[in-house]
Amino acid sequence: MASAIVREIEEGSIIVLDNSEVSLEIAKKIKEKGIRITVITNYVKVVNELMDEENVELVCIGGKLDRKTGSCQKNKKPHPL
């Protein structure tokens, strides 16, 4: 599935990868292909996979790290003042 998806990605595209194993496989294929794109993600494994790729501009969506999912999530409970 990841290979088919990456074949459809054009140079200069902007894509969003979530915190799924399919997204991680897509990141690996992007790395293999060496295409110049922007990746927006909250998934730490995707960031780790692509961080050294000069052709890939990484935009990390912030939030609190959920160690269970390996992704950054917005805080679901408001903080008391």
Rosetta blueprint (number, residue, H / E / L):
1 M L
2 A H
3 S H
4 A H
5 I H
6 V H
7 R H
8 E L
9 I L
10 E L
11 E L
12 G L
13 S L
14 I E
15 I E
16 V E
17 L E
18 D L
19 N L
20 S L
21 E H
22 V H
23 S H
24 L H
25 E H
26 I H
27 A H
28 K H
29 K H
30 I H
31 K H
32 E H
33 K H
34 G L
35 I L
36 R L
37 I E
38 T E
39 V E
40 I E
41 T E
42 N L
43 Y E
44 V H
45 K H
46 V H
47 V H
48 N H
49 E H
50 L H
51 M L
52 D L
53 E L
54 E L
55 N L
56 V E
57 E E
58 L E
59 V E
60 C E
61 I L
62 G L
63 G L
64 K E
65 L E
66 D E
67 R L
68 K L
69 T L
70 G L
71 S E
72 C E
73 Q E
74 K L
75 N L
76 K L
77 K L
78 P L
79 H L
80 P L
81 L L
